[in-house]
């Protein structure tokens, strides 16, 4: 028996030694780690390979809900080319998107959102310039100008292919409104009177789900800001050109405060999806949410759904609606840009858009004017009309700013909804948090 | 083993003695030891050390990381959510550690006796441990939902004024999650103590009983001191488990409502992986590391001292 017993001294000595070795190698490693992505980007935008339109490409998909996922799988199965489809849960996709784009062999095509996020990646040189799809007989050439400007980078090139979008509105069940003997309001006063009347009938007038999905609290904030201060102010506020302590924001929160008694008292416990249940059971009456809500209702209730736009409050501001746009971009580091563009062309095609909308069961709108919408439900027809007639289009709080700013809104607005008495304190806290976000973005 | 040869006092210098000890170990053992050390160094220590250098930068995962010195740490001090998270972590370590040890020990003492169906009770209490923390979280979310069993039971008992939106009320949400976590941990602690109690010499307790010690005195003076070894294990397990708590909070509240249930771990995850502030997230990770290492070193030193 010749083994030495492990003494305290040798144990600690060993641990310290290992720790020091780790630290040293860490210092060496971190220098390389910091530089790596830059060289990757350089290689990607420098000598870009042209590739083969029929060659293999990878499609990284973030639409992980069962119905949209099935729709993507269907679309890829119908495609002639050689596509590998990876579907990743949305939250994980969000966290890893920058890693995907900066890797040496990035996925060729990725699904994501139009607007600020895509623009930020384009500014880093990580997205493939696909302007040629937007000119001549390119797949997106006949899309609307609003979509084109939404899909453009700061330098004016196009980097995004929008394939569908949806609208936000106040959704309700026609049969329930008939039962209660009420109708959709035209003016803001009508709307407040309707809330009061429904409350008198023992119904919670407004549904919401701000529990595990606190961003839902921004829906009403966005709309009240659009109706009171207008789309321009809203965009500037989210871009950091105004402060959340402004009297304009105070006015929005004062108005929001008047709505609080009409919300379902359990909204802080629900997610946006769980909040649909009381609406389906006629316990709640109206729900301001995106058109994707239709997929959460029982199948036999979907035809019963109708919506109205949040009524105007300030007559001096132009009409505005929120219409978040989804679609695809390609990585600049793609090994097969020609194949990526071929796939994007296919994804933008009326056929692929139609398949997506049919199979995904949501009420999304196609971006291609060539999609035959006559067979779509009356609800979707009404949504198309709503967006065609509005003067201004915004997306949603996070898509018009950033996920980091969304986190400050989540904190401030859920805090406000739980305790709305001290609006100035809420505004100051929000501004301080937002300022930290803006400072760190510069 | 030659017990006959008396151990001569070793007069050689400590370094030489150490070297002699090293040489006694066969080369093949060193190879076997070095391989896992190399793997560990590359996959654990190197990334961990990287988070130190990352915490001195601002990096969103794209492009080069920008060095900012200790700015992330000074920002942390001014960050109200970080302060909430630190406070919650203290509540968590004390509440989770204290409750699960107290209840687990009580269960072990109560169930450490032969009897009909005692195995059934032990199994029932240990059962929650087989669920992952995420599943536990999902399950308790249903119990706590506004129309769920917890509120329904309170209603049946006529305690309507106690009904709450347990996970949406910032005054109670953290404690609601704590109860769920303790519910799961108790069985584990109980099993550890049951094992410890098996090593307790029953004749000592009998002797004390004969001397007229009551039940509490026998437990406090005779049984508990003999559980010292188990206590050290339970202490380490509990502190490490409470510092690394993440999944159950994330599954139940995601740190909400308005960040009132953030722990250091959930806030680090949110900053690092949801908002992709890798520098700031790393700074929080470093704080967690320092806290954990302080506890672990204390534990290692204590246990090494008792070994000596």
Contacts between the chains, C-beta under 8 A, distances in Angstrom:
chain1	res1	chain2	res2	distance
A	1	B	1	6.1
A	2	B	24	5.3
A	3	B	24	7.7
A	3	B	25	7.7
A	4	B	21	4.7
A	4	B	24	7.3
A	5	B	307	8.0
A	6	B	307	7.6
A	7	B	304	7.4
A	7	B	307	7.8
A	7	B	308	6.3
A	8	B	301	7.0
A	8	B	304	3.3
A	8	B	305	6.1
A	8	B	307	6.9
A	8	B	308	5.4
A	10	B	18	8.0
A	11	B	300	6.9
A	11	B	304	5.5
A	12	B	300	7.4
A	12	B	301	7.3
A	12	B	304	7.2
A	15	B	300	7.5
A	18	B	37	7.2
A	18	B	41	7.3
A	18	B	45	6.8
A	19	B	45	7.6
A	21	B	41	6.4
A	21	B	45	7.0
A	22	B	41	6.2
A	22	B	44	8.0
A	22	B	45	3.0
A	22	B	46	6.4
A	22	B	48	6.5
A	22	B	49	4.8
A	23	B	49	5.1
A	23	B	52	7.4
A	25	B	41	6.9
A	25	B	45	7.3
A	25	B	46	5.2
A	25	B	49	6.6
A	26	B	45	7.4
A	26	B	46	5.8
A	26	B	48	7.4
A	26	B	49	2.2
A	26	B	50	5.3
A	26	B	52	6.3
A	26	B	53	6.3
A	27	B	49	7.2
A	27	B	53	6.5
A	29	B	46	5.7
A	29	B	49	7.3
A	29	B	50	5.9
A	30	B	49	7.7
A	30	B	50	5.2
A	30	B	53	3.6
A	30	B	54	7.0
A	33	B	50	6.3
A	33	B	65	7.8
A	34	B	57	7.3
A	34	B	59	7.7
A	34	B	64	5.4
A	34	B	65	4.5
A	35	B	64	6.4
A	37	B	61	7.9
A	37	B	62	6.5
A	37	B	63	5.7
A	37	B	64	6.7
A	38	B	63	6.2
A	38	B	64	5.1
A	41	B	63	7.0
A	91	B	274	7.0
A	94	B	274	7.0
A	95	B	273	4.2
A	95	B	274	6.3
A	95	B	276	6.5
A	98	B	60	6.4
A	98	B	61	3.6
A	98	B	62	4.7
A	98	B	276	6.2
A	99	B	61	5.9
A	101	B	62	7.1
A	102	B	61	7.0
A	102	B	62	5.8
A	102	B	63	8.0
A	121	B	62	7.3
A	124	B	62	4.9
A	124	B	63	5.8
A	126	B	62	6.6
A	211	B	167	7.1
A	211	B	168	5.9
A	211	B	256	7.2
A	211	B	257	7.7
A	212	B	253	7.7
A	212	B	254	5.7
A	212	B	256	7.3
A	214	B	256	5.8
A	214	B	257	7.6
A	214	B	258	7.5
A	266	B	146	4.2
A	266	B	165	6.4
A	266	B	168	7.9
A	268	B	165	5.8
A	268	B	168	3.4
A	268	B	169	7.9
A	268	B	257	5.9
A	269	B	145	6.2
A	269	B	146	4.9
A	269	B	165	4.7
A	269	B	167	6.3
A	269	B	168	4.5
A	403	B	274	7.0
A	403	B	275	5.8
A	403	B	276	8.0
A	404	B	275	4.8
A	404	B	277	7.2
A	407	B	270	7.3
A	407	B	274	7.6
A	407	B	275	6.2
A	410	B	256	7.8
A	410	B	258	7.4
A	411	B	81	7.5
A	411	B	258	4.8
A	411	B	259	5.5
A	412	B	258	7.9
A	414	B	256	6.8
A	414	B	257	5.6
A	414	B	258	4.6
A	415	B	257	8.0
A	415	B	258	4.2
A	418	B	170	7.2
A	418	B	257	6.7
A	418	B	258	7.3
A	429	B	80	7.5
A	436	B	75	7.0
A	436	B	79	7.6
A	440	B	58	6.4
A	440	B	277	6.9
A	440	B	280	7.6
